Amino acid sequence: MNLRARLALWMGALAAAVAIAVAITGYQATSGRLRTEVDSSLTEYARRLEGPDATLASDLCRSVGAVAGRWRTSDRNPLLALPGATIQCLGPDGEVIARAVDGALPVNDLDRAAAAGAMRTSFTRTISGSSGITARMITIPVNGGAVQLARTTVETERVLAALRIRYLLLVAGITAVAAAAGAAIARRVTSPVLTLTDITERIAAEARLDLDVPPNDGTDEVGRLSRSFAGMLDALRRSRSQQQNLVQDAGHELRTPLTSLRANVDTLRRHPDLGGAARDELLADLDSELRELTTLTNELVNLAADVSPDEAPTEVDLAEVVSRSAARVRRRTGREVRVEQTPAPLLGRPRQLARMVDNLLDNAAKFSPEGLPIEVTIRPGLLAVRDHGSGIMPKDMPHVFERFYRSAEARATNGSGLGLAIVREIAARHGGTVSAMNHPEGGAGIVVRLPVGSTPGGVE
């Protein structure tokens, strides 16, 4: 059973349960009220017989005289004017001395005790006639016997039977209406979920990410789910596009050193006796191409590793990260790295931040002339790295952070064109931005701005 059918069934069942509870409560209240009215009428009859007019009952019972005497409707007695009541008189011995023409009433030991004077108060009970008709009967002790008054409950039962049918029809109608309304509501509520399910199944079956999720501006959970799924799908599209671009760019960049390597290897095969300066030049070229290929491969591996969000974020002081990276650059290159810093705590991924700072310092070291320092400024939310090189050409400025982009000056140095691209990716993962500029006093500057105390992207 699908979700829509379950919702309709649950709503119908809930409405049925509520309707049944209301019907039972209403039926019991009505039934109790009707039966109370019957007892109240009998009690009222009893008051008339037990009150100042009690002599009427005694006179009526004595006037008949004979056992099992019968009253007829033509008799002019106030007791016979009680509507809906059957009257029967008992003598002191508990025997019937008079009754109405419409049948005898049952007599038990309590009735005989009341007639004998052993009981002074009236009492009520339910009786059944020979035809199966039930009635309520009250026995009233009087002087020299007792009077029994009974009132049939046929009309009450008829009303209750009609009420039961009406309640059954009402419960059935409410259940049907609630089920239909539940189906309509379920259809409306689950429509976006079914759409998402269909899209998910198509994506899983066809590996297509070009499918669009219908817009949903609702503020409920379904609307949030639709928007979250649409955002996830957009992120997957971007990720696939970035992967494709990376593969294409990497293939293009790898093609050049591989072609050169193949050509040099073919030359060695064709000329096994090659020696002297030509062989040394060829081997030097092979070594250079292998170094470039190794650098490119390492950069690709670092790019794939550094932008992945599997590293848990933690409290990091960016100033300490810069200090460690500056010390490594000094040892590795012998260059002077001047650091102007203040504590800069943030929530980030330490290895990625270290990789970002290393790339910035390596890039600055690559373009700074020998003898001139690399200047680093670190403050809360800002990291700036400046070199003292020739700066960035205006035509190269828009492409500085593109993958594999290398300016004419950069092509004369070792590198793959991925260092600053990795910096941009890591900064974006931490909710920050990166920009490039030419310093007024010469050289280029790279500025990274990170929100202080923020949570890195991809982490809740």
ZAMARGU-4260 file (C-alpha; in steps of 0.2 Angstrom, whole numbers, plus 5000, padded with zeros to 4 digits):
<rodrens>
0) 5000/5000/5000 | 5007/5017/4995 | 5009/5032/5006 | 4994/5040/4998 | 4982/5025/5001
5) 4989/5024/5019 | 4985/5042/5023 | 4968/5041/5016 | 4965/5025/5026 | 4972/5032/5042
10) 4961/5048/5040 | 4945/5037/5037 | 4949/5026/5052 | 4952/5041/5063 | 4936/5049/5057
15) 4927/5033/5060 | 4933/5031/5077 | 4929/5048/5082 | 4911/5047/5074 | 4908/5030/5083
20) 4914/5037/5100 | 4902/5052/5097 | 4888/5040/5091 | 4890/5029/5106 | 4890/5043/5118
25) 4875/5052/5110 | 4866/5035/5110 | 4869/5031/5128 | 4864/5049/5133 | 4848/5048/5123
30) 4844/5031/5129 | 4847/5036/5147 | 4836/5051/5145 | 4822/5042/5138 | 4822/5028/5151
35) 4823/5042/5164 | 4808/5050/5157 | 4798/5034/5159 | 4804/5031/5177 | 4800/5049/5180
40) 4782/5047/5174 | 4780/5032/5185 | 4787/5041/5200 | 4775/5055/5197 | 4761/5042/5197
45) 4767/5035/5213 | 4767/5052/5221 | 4749/5054/5217 | 4745/5038/5225 | 4756/5040/5240
50) 4752/5058/5243 | 4736/5066/5249 | 4726/5057/5236 | 4731/5040/5242 | 4713/5036/5246
55) 4709/5036/5228 | 4719/5020/5225 | 4712/5011/5241 | 4694/5016/5236 | 4697/5010/5218
60) 4704/4994/5223 | 4690/4991/5236 | 4676/4996/5224 | 4679/4982/5212 | 4677/4969/5227
65) 4679/4953/5217 | 4696/4945/5213 | 4703/4948/5197 | 4690/4962/5193 | 4692/4972/5177
70) 4692/4991/5175 | 4685/4997/5158 | 4689/5013/5149 | 4671/5018/5153 | 4674/5018/5171
75) 4676/5036/5178 | 4691/5035/5190 | 4705/5047/5190 | 4718/5033/5190 | 4712/5027/5174
80) 4716/5043/5166 | 4735/5041/5168 | 4740/5040/5150 | 4751/5025/5144 | 4750/5016/5161
85) 4744/4999/5166 | 4736/4997/5183 | 4734/4982/5195 | 4729/4981/5213 | 4735/4969/5225
90) 4726/4964/5241 | 4735/4962/5258 | 4739/4944/5254 | 4747/4949/5238 | 4734/4942/5226
95) 4727/4952/5212 | 4710/4960/5216 | 4709/4971/5201 | 4718/4976/5185 | 4716/4985/5169
100) 4709/4976/5154 | 4725/4976/5144 | 4733/4962/5154 | 4740/4956/5170 | 4756/4962/5178
105) 4769/4950/5186 | 4769/4948/5205 | 4785/4943/5215 | 4789/4941/5233 | 4794/4960/5234
110) 4777/4965/5228 | 4768/4953/5240 | 4779/4960/5254 | 4774/4978/5249 | 4755/4973/5249
115) 4757/4965/5266 | 4764/4981/5273 | 4781/4975/5276 | 4788/4989/5264 | 4783/5007/5265
120) 4792/5014/5250 | 4789/5011/5231 | 4802/5002/5220 | 4804/5001/5201 | 4810/4986/5190
125) 4809/4981/5172 | 4797/4967/5167 | 4794/4957/5151 | 4776/4952/5145 | 4772/4936/5137
130) 4773/4944/5120 | 4791/4949/5123 | 4787/4967/5126 | 4797/4976/5140 | 4790/4988/5152
135) 4795/4998/5168 | 4784/4994/5183 | 4783/5003/5200 | 4775/4995/5215 | 4767/5007/5228
140) 4762/5001/5245 | 4744/5008/5250 | 4732/5005/5264 | 4727/4987/5264 | 4737/4981/5249
145) 4748/4988/5235 | 4746/4996/5218 | 4756/4991/5203 | 4759/5004/5188 | 4768/4999/5172
150) 4772/5008/5157 | 4778/5000/5141 | 4795/5005/5133 | 4790/5000/5116 | 4790/5018/5110
155) 4807/5021/5119 | 4814/5006/5110 | 4807/5011/5093 | 4815/5028/5095 | 4831/5020/5100
160) 4831/5008/5086 | 4828/5023/5074 | 4842/5032/5082 | 4854/5017/5080 | 4851/5017/5062
165) 4854/5035/5060 | 4870/5034/5070 | 4876/5020/5059 | 4872/5030/5043 | 4880/5045/5050
170) 4896/5035/5055 | 4896/5027/5037 | 4894/5044/5029 | 4907/5053/5040 | 4920/5039/5036
175) 4917/5039/5018 | 4918/5058/5017 | 4934/5058/5028 | 4942/5044/5017 | 4938/5055/5002
180) 4945/5070/5010 | 4960/5061/5016 | 4963/5054/4998 | 4962/5072/4991 | 4973/5079/5005
185) 4985/5064/5003 | 4986/5067/4984 | 4990/5085/4987 | 5003/5082/5001 | 5011/5068/4993
190) 5012/5075/4975 | 5029/5083/4977 | 5035/5068/4986 | 5030/5057/4972 | 5038/5069/4959
195) 5054/5068/4969 | 5053/5049/4970 | 5050/5048/4951 | 5065/5060/4948 | 5076/5050/4960
200) 5072/5033/4951 | 5075/5041/4934 | 5092/5048/4940 | 5096/5031/4948 | 5091/5021/4932
205) 5097/5033/4919 | 5112/5042/4928 | 5104/5058/4922 | 5107/5074/4931 | 5099/5086/4919
210) 5082/5083/4926 | 5073/5097/4934 | 5064/5097/4951 | 5047/5107/4950 | 5049/5122/4961
215) 5040/5122/4978 | 5039/5137/4989 | 5031/5129/5003 | 5038/5131/5021 | 5033/5114/5027
220) 5044/5099/5027 | 5039/5094/5009 | 5044/5111/5003 | 5060/5110/5012 | 5063/5093/5005
225) 5060/5098/4987 | 5072/5113/4989 | 5085/5103/4997 | 5084/5090/4984 | 5085/5103/4970
230) 5100/5110/4979 | 5108/5093/4980 | 5105/5090/4962 | 5112/5107/4957 | 5128/5102/4967
235) 5129/5086/4959 | 5128/5094/4942 | 5141/5106/4947 | 5152/5092/4953 | 5150/5082/4938
240) 5154/5097/4927 | 5169/5101/4937 | 5175/5083/4936 | 5173/5084/4917 | 5182/5100/4916
245) 5196/5094/4927 | 5198/5078/4917 | 5198/5088/4900 | 5210/5101/4907 | 5221/5087/4915
250) 5221/5077/4899 | 5226/5093/4889 | 5240/5097/4901 | 5246/5079/4902 | 5246/5077/4883
255) 5261/5089/4881 | 5274/5081/4892 | 5268/5064/4887 | 5271/5068/4869 | 5288/5075/4872
260) 5292/5060/4882 | 5287/5048/4868 | 5297/5058/4856 | 5312/5057/4866 | 5310/5039/4869
265) 5308/5036/4851 | 5324/5045/4847 | 5334/5034/4860 | 5327/5019/4851 | 5331/5025/4834
270) 5349/5030/4839 | 5355/5018/4852 | 5373/5023/4849 | 5369/5042/4853 | 5382/5049/4864
275) 5390/5064/4869 | 5382/5081/4871 | 5366/5076/4861 | 5363/5061/4873 | 5365/5072/4889
280) 5353/5085/4882 | 5341/5072/4878 | 5342/5064/4895 | 5340/5082/4903 | 5325/5085/4893
285) 5318/5068/4898 | 5321/5072/4916 | 5313/5089/4915 | 5297/5082/4907 | 5297/5068/4920
290) 5298/5082/4934 | 5284/5092/4926 | 5273/5076/4924 | 5277/5072/4942 | 5272/5089/4948
295) 5256/5089/4938 | 5251/5072/4945 | 5255/5078/4963 | 5244/5093/4960 | 5230/5083/4953
300) 5231/5072/4968 | 5231/5086/4980 | 5217/5095/4971 | 5206/5079/4973 | 5211/5077/4991
305) 5210/5095/4997 | 5193/5099/4991 | 5185/5084/4998 | 5175/5088/5014 | 5179/5072/5023
310) 5191/5081/5035 | 5182/5086/5051 | 5181/5105/5055 | 5189/5111/5071 | 5195/5127/5080
315) 5210/5133/5070 | 5222/5148/5073 | 5226/5153/5055 | 5241/5162/5062 | 5249/5146/5068
320) 5246/5138/5051 | 5255/5152/5043 | 5269/5151/5055 | 5272/5133/5051 | 5271/5135/5032
325) 5283/5150/5033 | 5295/5139/5042 | 5294/5125/5029 | 5296/5138/5015 | 5312/5145/5023
330) 5320/5128/5025 | 5315/5122/5008 | 5319/5137/4997 | 5331/5148/5008 | 5319/5163/5005
335) 5315/5176/5018 | 5297/5175/5023 | 5291/5190/5034 | 5275/5187/5044 | 5265/5201/5051
340) 5252/5192/5062 | 5238/5193/5075 | 5228/5178/5082 | 5215/5173/5069 | 5204/5159/5076
345) 5191/5151/5064 | 5182/5135/5062 | 5191/5125/5048 | 5199/5110/5041 | 5218/5111/5046
350) 5226/5101/5032 | 5216/5110/5019 | 5221/5127/5026 | 5239/5122/5027 | 5238/5116/5009
355) 5231/5133/5004 | 5244/5143/5014 | 5258/5132/5006 | 5252/5135/4989 | 5251/5154/4992
360) 5269/5154/4998 | 5276/5143/4985 | 5268/5154/4971 | 5275/5170/4979 | 5292/5161/4980
365) 5291/5156/4962 | 5289/5174/4956 | 5299/5184/4969 | 5317/5188/4964 | 5332/5181/4974
370) 5336/5192/4989 | 5319/5200/4991 | 5307/5193/5005 | 5289/5186/5004 | 5277/5196/5015
375) 5263/5189/5024 | 5249/5198/5033 | 5237/5188/5044 | 5223/5196/5054 | 5206/5189/5059
380) 5196/5185/5043 | 5211/5190/5031 | 5226/5182/5024 | 5237/5192/5012 | 5253/5186/5003
385) 5264/5198/4993 | 5279/5195/4982 | 5291/5207/4974 | 5290/5201/4956 | 5284/5209/4941
390) 5266/5208/4945 | 5251/5201/4935 | 5248/5207/4918 | 5230/5214/4915 | 5226/5201/4902
395) 5231/5187/4915 | 5221/5195/4930 | 5204/5187/4926 | 5212/5170/4924 | 5224/5169/4939
400) 5213/5156/4948 | 5208/5145/4933 | 5214/5127/4933 | 5229/5124/4922 | 5230/5143/4917
405) 5248/5148/4916 | 5254/5165/4910 | 5268/5168/4898 | 5280/5171/4913 | 5274/5156/4923
410) 5277/5145/4908 | 5296/5148/4910 | 5295/5141/4928 | 5290/5124/4935 | 5272/5121/4939
415) 5255/5115/4933 | 5244/5129/4935 | 5234/5121/4949 | 5241/5130/4964 | 5230/5145/4965
420) 5215/5135/4959 | 5217/5124/4974 | 5218/5140/4985 | 5201/5146/4977 | 5193/5129/4980
425) 5199/5128/4998 | 5193/5146/5002 | 5176/5142/4994 | 5175/5127/5005 | 5177/5138/5020
430) 5164/5151/5015 | 5178/5163/5009 | 5184/5172/4994 | 5201/5175/4986 | 5206/5189/4975
435) 5222/5195/4966 | 5230/5212/4964 | 5245/5221/4960 | 5254/5230/4974 | 5256/5249/4972
440) 5274/5247/4977 | 5277/5232/4965 | 5274/5214/4965 | 5258/5204/4966 | 5246/5201/4981
445) 5234/5187/4984 | 5221/5191/4997 | 5210/5177/5005 | 5195/5183/5016 | 5187/5170/5027
450) 5172/5172/5039 | 5178/5172/5057 | 5170/5158/5067 | 5160/5151/5052 | 5157/5133/5048
455) 5166/5126/5032 | 5155/5122/5018 | 5147/5105/5017 | 5147/5103/5036 | 5131/5105/5046
</rodrens>
